[in-house]
């Protein structure tokens, strides 16, 4: 049995201790509690404690605290040779750019059509979309967008609290477009001294780009420290931020590591 949050407290009721989340041998590992409203207060309280909502159509609001937690430490981002070449072409091409927060509604709409690994259908149900749109309007949720010739071809969105970024979802309408947005996010985070990006779920794709599991105690200790810091004030992408990544470094000779 999981705890139920009251539906009418506007996010004032505390969450149960994350140590009470269901364990790895259960049918829902990481499930902490259910119920409550998707108010900005409730959502911010959740993310500050490493808790996030995830549920499907027709289900109550379900709150999760997965452990270990998949985290991309921005200094561990793995820029493989193939992606480095893609980024070089993108950065040097006319009409190719990364923007932040210029098409949030489109980004979350496209992401809503992408199923998470191991799940059928969308998890970004309409009420979640509305909640994140409202939070975006208040400055707490941001989109990183890949644009080619004036067309949105990929991107991602996530939550920002202090010097922590919580990745939520990404999409691509063109090959590698979501990877370009992720690389831009890493470059932005390095510029803004954001050391960790929460990835929530363990996937092979994220692991191939340098993400790794972190135990709950270490993850929550990091959150307690960095969420108290001032958040970035300028959410714009400057092309100079690409210098945070080794795009112009020569590739290693054939046979050597491309990481």
Order of alpha helices (4+ residues) and beta strands (2+ residues): beta-beta-alpha-beta-beta-beta-alpha-beta-alpha-alpha-beta-beta-beta-alpha-beta-alpha-beta-alpha
